[in-house]
């Protein structure tokens, strides 16, 4: 349980860092630091609960692409999180203009870039925050 909570804290810190690193055209969220940390923890929760199921179901495709399909899964989890935040909590997290402006090539590029940077930041923060 302690490791799970530390993972959520690492995800929240990495998400806030992501918002400062990438331009608003890629990923944007209004609000102060506490709501951003809460959204980061929510994204960490989505990654901890739903992502392992999706990875297990997509194992054959991931093996055929030598692991590259995991980038698609990471981007999809980020887009799912943005959509769930908009629908459930009325929190606007836009990734390449989505979900507010609709789905476009900017959404795909923004999701891929944000998921790669978020994975790197989560790994770095997780290296320093451990039990």
Backbone as JSON Lines, residues from 0, in Angstrom:
{"i":0,"aa":"X","n":[0.82,-1.2,0.0],"ca":[0.0,0.0,0.0],"c":[0.87,1.27,0.0]}
{"i":1,"aa":"X","n":[1.95,1.22,0.76],"ca":[2.85,2.37,0.82],"c":[3.49,2.63,-0.54]}
{"i":2,"aa":"X","n":[3.87,1.57,-1.24],"ca":[4.45,1.71,-2.57],"c":[3.47,2.28,-3.57]}
{"i":3,"aa":"X","n":[2.2,1.89,-3.45],"ca":[1.16,2.4,-4.34],"c":[0.97,3.89,-4.14]}
{"i":4,"aa":"X","n":[0.93,4.34,-2.89],"ca":[0.77,5.76,-2.6],"c":[1.98,6.57,-3.06]}
{"i":5,"aa":"X","n":[3.16,6.01,-2.9],"ca":[4.36,6.7,-3.38],"c":[4.38,6.8,-4.9]}
{"i":6,"aa":"X","n":[3.84,5.78,-5.56],"ca":[3.72,5.83,-7.02],"c":[2.77,6.94,-7.45]}
{"i":7,"aa":"X","n":[1.65,7.09,-6.72],"ca":[0.72,8.17,-7.03],"c":[1.35,9.54,-6.8]}
{"i":8,"aa":"X","n":[2.13,9.68,-5.74],"ca":[2.82,10.94,-5.47],"c":[3.85,11.23,-6.57]}
{"i":9,"aa":"X","n":[4.58,10.22,-6.99],"ca":[5.57,10.4,-8.06],"c":[4.88,10.79,-9.37]}
{"i":10,"aa":"X","n":[3.73,10.18,-9.66],"ca":[2.99,10.53,-10.86],"c":[2.47,11.96,-10.8]}
{"i":11,"aa":"X","n":[2.01,12.37,-9.63],"ca":[1.49,13.73,-9.49],"c":[2.59,14.76,-9.68]}
{"i":12,"aa":"X","n":[3.75,14.52,-9.09],"ca":[4.87,15.45,-9.24],"c":[5.35,15.49,-10.69]}
{"i":13,"aa":"X","n":[5.41,14.33,-11.32],"ca":[5.84,14.27,-12.73],"c":[4.84,14.98,-13.64]}
{"i":14,"aa":"X","n":[3.55,14.88,-13.33],"ca":[2.55,15.55,-14.16],"c":[2.67,17.06,-14.07]}
{"i":15,"aa":"X","n":[2.89,17.58,-12.87],"ca":[3.05,19.03,-12.71],"c":[4.29,19.5,-13.46]}
{"i":16,"aa":"X","n":[5.37,18.73,-13.39],"ca":[6.57,19.07,-14.15],"c":[6.3,19.04,-15.65]}
{"i":17,"aa":"X","n":[5.49,18.08,-16.09],"ca":[5.13,17.97,-17.5],"c":[4.38,19.22,-17.98]}
{"i":18,"aa":"X","n":[3.49,19.73,-17.15],"ca":[2.73,20.93,-17.52],"c":[3.64,22.13,-17.71]}
{"i":19,"aa":"X","n":[4.75,22.18,-16.96],"ca":[5.68,23.3,-17.1],"c":[6.65,23.09,-18.27]}
{"i":20,"aa":"X","n":[6.94,21.84,-18.62],"ca":[7.93,21.57,-19.67],"c":[7.36,21.7,-21.08]}
{"i":21,"aa":"X","n":[6.15,21.18,-21.3],"ca":[5.58,21.19,-22.65],"c":[4.75,22.45,-22.88]}
{"i":22,"aa":"X","n":[4.69,22.92,-24.12],"ca":[3.89,24.12,-24.41],"c":[2.39,23.84,-24.26]}
{"i":23,"aa":"X","n":[1.64,24.91,-24.1],"ca":[0.19,24.78,-23.91],"c":[-0.51,24.21,-25.14]}
{"i":24,"aa":"X","n":[0.11,24.29,-26.3],"ca":[-0.51,23.71,-27.49],"c":[-0.48,22.19,-27.44]}
{"i":25,"aa":"X","n":[0.44,21.61,-26.67],"ca":[0.53,20.16,-26.52],"c":[-0.36,19.66,-25.39]}
{"i":26,"aa":"X","n":[-0.18,20.23,-24.2],"ca":[-0.95,19.83,-23.04],"c":[-1.15,21.06,-22.16]}
{"i":27,"aa":"X","n":[-2.39,21.28,-21.75],"ca":[-2.69,22.47,-20.96],"c":[-3.75,22.15,-19.92]}
{"i":28,"aa":"X","n":[-3.61,22.81,-18.78],"ca":[-4.6,22.69,-17.72],"c":[-4.59,23.99,-16.94]}
{"i":29,"aa":"X","n":[-5.77,24.53,-16.72],"ca":[-5.86,25.75,-15.92],"c":[-5.93,25.37,-14.45]}
{"i":30,"aa":"X","n":[-5.59,26.3,-13.61],"ca":[-5.66,26.05,-12.18],"c":[-4.31,26.19,-11.52]}
{"i":31,"aa":"X","n":[-4.36,26.12,-10.2],"ca":[-3.15,26.26,-9.41],"c":[-2.52,24.89,-9.17]}
{"i":32,"aa":"X","n":[-1.55,24.87,-8.28],"ca":[-0.8,23.66,-8.01],"c":[-1.62,22.53,-7.37]}
{"i":33,"aa":"X","n":[-2.47,22.77,-6.38],"ca":[-3.21,21.65,-5.79],"c":[-4.11,20.89,-6.77]}
{"i":34,"aa":"X","n":[-4.88,21.58,-7.64],"ca":[-5.67,20.8,-8.61],"c":[-4.79,20.05,-9.61]}
{"i":35,"aa":"X","n":[-3.64,20.63,-9.95],"ca":[-2.74,19.94,-10.87],"c":[-2.17,18.68,-10.24]}
{"i":36,"aa":"X","n":[-1.85,18.75,-8.95],"ca":[-1.37,17.55,-8.24],"c":[-2.47,16.49,-8.15]}
{"i":37,"aa":"X","n":[-3.71,16.93,-7.94],"ca":[-4.83,15.99,-7.88],"c":[-5.04,15.31,-9.23]}
{"i":38,"aa":"X","n":[-4.93,16.07,-10.31],"ca":[-5.06,15.49,-11.65],"c":[-3.92,14.51,-11.92]}
{"i":39,"aa":"X","n":[-2.72,14.87,-11.49],"ca":[-1.58,13.96,-11.64],"c":[-1.79,12.66,-10.88]}
{"i":40,"aa":"X","n":[-2.35,12.75,-9.68],"ca":[-2.66,11.54,-8.92],"c":[-3.75,10.72,-9.61]}
{"i":41,"aa":"X","n":[-4.72,11.39,-10.22],"ca":[-5.78,10.69,-10.95],"c":[-5.19,9.96,-12.16]}
{"i":42,"aa":"X","n":[-4.28,10.6,-12.87],"ca":[-3.64,9.94,-14.0],"c":[-2.81,8.75,-13.52]}
{"i":43,"aa":"X","n":[-2.14,8.9,-12.39],"ca":[-1.42,7.78,-11.81],"c":[-2.34,6.64,-11.43]}
{"i":44,"aa":"X","n":[-3.53,6.97,-10.92],"ca":[-4.52,5.95,-10.57],"c":[-5.02,5.21,-11.8]}
{"i":45,"aa":"X","n":[-5.29,5.95,-12.86],"ca":[-5.71,5.32,-14.13],"c":[-4.61,4.39,-14.64]}
{"i":46,"aa":"X","n":[-3.36,4.86,-14.58],"ca":[-2.25,4.03,-15.04],"c":[-2.05,2.81,-14.16]}
{"i":47,"aa":"X","n":[-2.36,2.91,-12.88],"ca":[-2.18,1.78,-11.97],"c":[-3.3,0.75,-12.08]}
{"i":48,"aa":"X","n":[-4.5,1.18,-12.45],"ca":[-5.65,0.28,-12.45],"c":[-5.96,-0.25,-13.85]}
{"i":49,"aa":"X","n":[-6.11,0.63,-14.81],"ca":[-6.58,0.23,-16.14],"c":[-5.43,-0.21,-17.05]}
{"i":50,"aa":"X","n":[-4.3,0.46,-16.96],"ca":[-3.19,0.19,-17.87],"c":[-2.69,-1.26,-17.83]}
{"i":51,"aa":"X","n":[-2.56,-1.9,-16.67],"ca":[-2.11,-3.3,-16.69],"c":[-3.07,-4.24,-17.43]}
{"i":52,"aa":"X","n":[-4.34,-3.95,-17.34],"ca":[-5.33,-4.79,-18.05],"c":[-5.17,-4.61,-19.55]}
{"i":53,"aa":"X","n":[-5.03,-3.37,-19.99],"ca":[-4.85,-3.09,-21.42],"c":[-3.54,-3.69,-21.92]}
{"i":54,"aa":"X","n":[-2.48,-3.59,-21.13],"ca":[-1.2,-4.17,-21.54],"c":[-1.29,-5.69,-21.67]}
{"i":55,"aa":"X","n":[-2.02,-6.32,-20.78],"ca":[-2.18,-7.77,-20.86],"c":[-2.98,-8.16,-22.1]}
{"i":56,"aa":"X","n":[-4.04,-7.43,-22.39],"ca":[-4.86,-7.74,-23.56],"c":[-4.12,-7.47,-24.88]}
{"i":57,"aa":"X","n":[-3.2,-6.52,-24.86],"ca":[-2.48,-6.17,-26.08],"c":[-1.1,-6.82,-26.14]}
{"i":58,"aa":"X","n":[-0.85,-7.81,-25.34],"ca":[0.45,-8.45,-25.3],"c":[0.9,-8.99,-26.67]}
{"i":59,"aa":"X","n":[0.03,-9.66,-27.44],"ca":[0.5,-10.13,-28.76],"c":[0.95,-9.0,-29.69]}
{"i":60,"aa":"X","n":[0.21,-7.9,-29.71],"ca":[0.61,-6.77,-30.57],"c":[1.91,-6.16,-30.06]}
{"i":61,"aa":"X","n":[2.04,-6.06,-28.74],"ca":[3.26,-5.5,-28.16],"c":[4.47,-6.37,-28.49]}
{"i":62,"aa":"X","n":[4.3,-7.67,-28.44],"ca":[5.41,-8.57,-28.8],"c":[5.75,-8.47,-30.28]}
{"i":63,"aa":"X","n":[4.74,-8.37,-31.14],"ca":[5.0,-8.27,-32.58],"c":[5.71,-6.98,-32.95]}
{"i":64,"aa":"X","n":[5.44,-5.91,-32.21],"ca":[6.08,-4.63,-32.51],"c":[7.31,-4.39,-31.65]}
{"i":65,"aa":"X","n":[7.75,-5.43,-30.94],"ca":[8.93,-5.37,-30.08],"c":[8.82,-4.28,-29.02]}
{"i":66,"aa":"X","n":[7.63,-4.11,-28.49],"ca":[7.4,-3.17,-27.4],"c":[6.98,-1.78,-27.8]}
{"i":67,"aa":"X","n":[7.0,-1.47,-29.09],"ca":[6.66,-0.12,-29.53],"c":[5.19,0.22,-29.33]}
{"i":68,"aa":"X","n":[4.35,-0.81,-29.26],"ca":[2.92,-0.56,-29.05],"c":[2.66,0.01,-27.66]}
{"i":69,"aa":"X","n":[3.6,-0.12,-26.76],"ca":[3.43,0.44,-25.42],"c":[3.34,1.97,-25.48]}
{"i":70,"aa":"X","n":[3.97,2.59,-26.48],"ca":[3.82,4.03,-26.66],"c":[2.37,4.39,-26.99]}
{"i":71,"aa":"X","n":[1.72,3.57,-27.8],"ca":[0.31,3.78,-28.14],"c":[-0.55,3.63,-26.89]}
{"i":72,"aa":"X","n":[-0.25,2.64,-26.07],"ca":[-1.01,2.42,-24.84],"c":[-0.85,3.6,-23.89]}
{"i":73,"aa":"X","n":[0.37,4.09,-23.74],"ca":[0.62,5.25,-22.86],"c":[-0.15,6.48,-23.34]}
{"i":74,"aa":"X","n":[-0.12,6.74,-24.64],"ca":[-0.84,7.89,-25.18],"c":[-2.35,7.71,-25.0]}
{"i":75,"aa":"X","n":[-2.84,6.5,-25.2],"ca":[-4.27,6.25,-25.03],"c":[-4.7,6.43,-23.57]}
{"i":76,"aa":"X","n":[-3.86,6.03,-22.63],"ca":[-4.18,6.22,-21.21],"c":[-4.23,7.71,-20.85]}
{"i":77,"aa":"X","n":[-3.37,8.48,-21.44],"ca":[-3.38,9.92,-21.2],"c":[-4.64,10.56,-21.78]}
{"i":78,"aa":"X","n":[-5.03,10.15,-22.98],"ca":[-6.26,10.67,-23.59],"c":[-7.5,10.22,-22.82]}
{"i":79,"aa":"X","n":[-7.49,8.97,-22.35],"ca":[-8.6,8.46,-21.53],"c":[-8.71,9.27,-20.24]}
{"i":80,"aa":"X","n":[-7.58,9.56,-19.62],"ca":[-7.59,10.36,-18.39],"c":[-8.17,11.75,-18.64]}
{"i":81,"aa":"X","n":[-7.78,12.38,-19.75],"ca":[-8.29,13.72,-20.06],"c":[-9.8,13.67,-20.28]}
{"i":82,"aa":"X","n":[-10.26,12.65,-20.97],"ca":[-11.7,12.53,-21.23],"c":[-12.47,12.26,-19.94]}
{"i":83,"aa":"X","n":[-11.96,11.36,-19.09],"ca":[-12.63,11.06,-17.82],"c":[-12.66,12.28,-16.9]}
{"i":84,"aa":"X","n":[-11.58,13.04,-16.87],"ca":[-11.56,14.25,-16.06],"c":[-12.61,15.24,-16.54]}
{"i":85,"aa":"X","n":[-12.78,15.34,-17.86],"ca":[-13.76,16.27,-18.42],"c":[-15.18,15.8,-18.12]}
{"i":86,"aa":"X","n":[-15.44,14.51,-18.25],"ca":[-16.79,13.98,-18.07],"c":[-17.17,13.88,-16.6]}
{"i":87,"aa":"X","n":[-16.29,13.32,-15.78],"ca":[-16.64,13.03,-14.39],"c":[-16.49,14.23,-13.46]}
{"i":88,"aa":"X","n":[-15.42,15.0,-13.63],"ca":[-15.11,16.05,-12.67],"c":[-15.17,17.46,-13.24]}
{"i":89,"aa":"X","n":[-15.49,17.58,-14.52],"ca":[-15.56,18.87,-15.21],"c":[-14.25,19.65,-15.08]}
{"i":90,"aa":"X","n":[-13.14,18.92,-15.14],"ca":[-11.8,19.51,-15.11],"c":[-11.27,19.51,-16.54]}
{"i":91,"aa":"X","n":[-10.82,20.64,-17.01],"ca":[-10.37,20.75,-18.4],"c":[-8.87,20.51,-18.48]}
{"i":92,"aa":"X","n":[-8.53,19.36,-19.02],"ca":[-7.15,19.02,-19.36],"c":[-7.16,18.77,-20.86]}
{"i":93,"aa":"X","n":[-6.52,19.66,-21.6],"ca":[-6.53,19.51,-23.05],"c":[-5.19,18.98,-23.52]}
{"i":94,"aa":"X","n":[-5.26,18.01,-24.4],"ca":[-4.08,17.42,-25.01],"c":[-4.21,17.63,-26.51]}
{"i":95,"aa":"X","n":[-3.44,18.56,-27.03],"ca":[-3.54,18.88,-28.45],"c":[-4.92,19.39,-28.83]}
{"i":96,"aa":"X","n":[-5.6,20.05,-27.9],"ca":[-6.94,20.57,-28.17],"c":[-8.06,19.61,-27.85]}
{"i":97,"aa":"X","n":[-7.74,18.38,-27.5],"ca":[-8.77,17.39,-27.21],"c":[-9.0,17.31,-25.73]}
{"i":98,"aa":"X","n":[-10.14,17.15,-25.2],"ca":[-11.46,16.89,-25.78],"c":[-12.24,18.13,-26.15]}
{"i":99,"aa":"X","n":[-11.73,19.33,-25.85],"ca":[-12.51,20.55,-26.08],"c":[-12.73,20.83,-27.57]}
{"i":100,"aa":"X","n":[-11.7,20.72,-28.38],"ca":[-11.79,21.11,-29.79],"c":[-11.97,19.93,-30.73]}
{"i":101,"aa":"X","n":[-11.96,18.72,-30.23],"ca":[-12.09,17.56,-31.09],"c":[-10.76,16.88,-31.35]}
{"i":102,"aa":"X","n":[-10.82,15.75,-32.01],"ca":[-9.66,14.9,-32.26],"c":[-8.99,15.3,-33.57]}
{"i":103,"aa":"X","n":[-7.67,15.53,-33.53],"ca":[-6.93,15.91,-34.73],"c":[-5.53,15.32,-34.65]}
{"i":104,"aa":"X","n":[-4.71,15.63,-35.64],"ca":[-3.33,15.15,-35.65],"c":[-2.54,15.79,-34.5]}
{"i":105,"aa":"X","n":[-2.92,17.02,-34.11],"ca":[-2.28,17.66,-32.96],"c":[-2.53,16.87,-31.68]}
{"i":106,"aa":"X","n":[-3.7,16.26,-31.59],"ca":[-4.02,15.43,-30.43],"c":[-3.1,14.22,-30.36]}
{"i":107,"aa":"X","n":[-2.88,13.57,-31.48],"ca":[-2.03,12.38,-31.52],"c":[-0.59,12.75,-31.17]}
{"i":108,"aa":"X","n":[-0.09,13.82,-31.79],"ca":[1.29,14.25,-31.52],"c":[1.44,14.67,-30.06]}
{"i":109,"aa":"X","n":[0.48,15.45,-29.57],"ca":[0.54,15.89,-28.18],"c":[0.47,14.74,-27.2]}
{"i":110,"aa":"X","n":[-0.38,13.75,-27.47],"ca":[-0.52,12.6,-26.58],"c":[0.76,11.76,-26.57]}
{"i":111,"aa":"X","n":[1.34,11.51,-27.74],"ca":[2.57,10.73,-27.8],"c":[3.72,11.45,-27.1]}
{"i":112,"aa":"X","n":[3.88,12.72,-27.39],"ca":[4.98,13.48,-26.78],"c":[4.78,13.59,-25.26]}
{"i":113,"aa":"X","n":[3.57,13.89,-24.84],"ca":[3.3,14.02,-23.41],"c":[3.47,12.69,-22.69]}
{"i":114,"aa":"X","n":[3.07,11.59,-23.32],"ca":[3.21,10.29,-22.65],"c":[4.68,9.88,-22.53]}
{"i":115,"aa":"X","n":[5.48,10.2,-23.54],"ca":[6.91,9.88,-23.46],"c":[7.59,10.71,-22.37]}
{"i":116,"aa":"X","n":[7.31,12.01,-22.36],"ca":[7.91,12.87,-21.35],"c":[7.41,12.49,-19.96]}
{"i":117,"aa":"X","n":[6.13,12.16,-19.83],"ca":[5.57,11.77,-18.54],"c":[6.19,10.46,-18.05]}
{"i":118,"aa":"X","n":[6.44,9.53,-18.93],"ca":[7.09,8.27,-18.54],"c":[8.51,8.52,-18.04]}
{"i":119,"aa":"X","n":[9.23,9.37,-18.73],"ca":[10.6,9.7,-18.32],"c":[10.59,10.41,-16.97]}
{"i":120,"aa":"X","n":[9.71,11.4,-16.81],"ca":[9.65,12.15,-15.56],"c":[9.2,11.26,-14.4]}
{"i":121,"aa":"X","n":[8.24,10.37,-14.63],"ca":[7.79,9.48,-13.58],"c":[8.92,8.55,-13.15]}
{"i":122,"aa":"X","n":[9.7,8.08,-14.09],"ca":[10.84,7.23,-13.76],"c":[11.88,7.98,-12.94]}
{"i":123,"aa":"X","n":[12.15,9.21,-13.34],"ca":[13.15,10.01,-12.62],"c":[12.66,10.33,-11.21]}
{"i":124,"aa":"X","n":[11.41,10.79,-11.09],"ca":[10.87,11.13,-9.78],"c":[10.74,9.86,-8.94]}
{"i":125,"aa":"X","n":[10.32,8.75,-9.54],"ca":[10.2,7.49,-8.82],"c":[11.54,6.98,-8.32]}
{"i":126,"aa":"X","n":[12.6,7.36,-8.99],"ca":[13.95,6.96,-8.55],"c":[14.31,7.65,-7.22]}
{"i":127,"aa":"X","n":[13.85,8.88,-7.07],"ca":[14.16,9.63,-5.85],"c":[13.13,9.43,-4.76]}
{"i":128,"aa":"X","n":[11.89,9.09,-5.13],"ca":[10.83,8.84,-4.14],"c":[10.59,7.35,-4.1]}
{"i":129,"aa":"X","n":[11.19,6.69,-3.15],"ca":[11.03,5.24,-3.03],"c":[10.93,4.86,-1.56]}
{"i":130,"aa":"X","n":[10.38,3.65,-1.31],"ca":[10.2,3.24,0.09],"c":[11.3,2.39,0.54]}
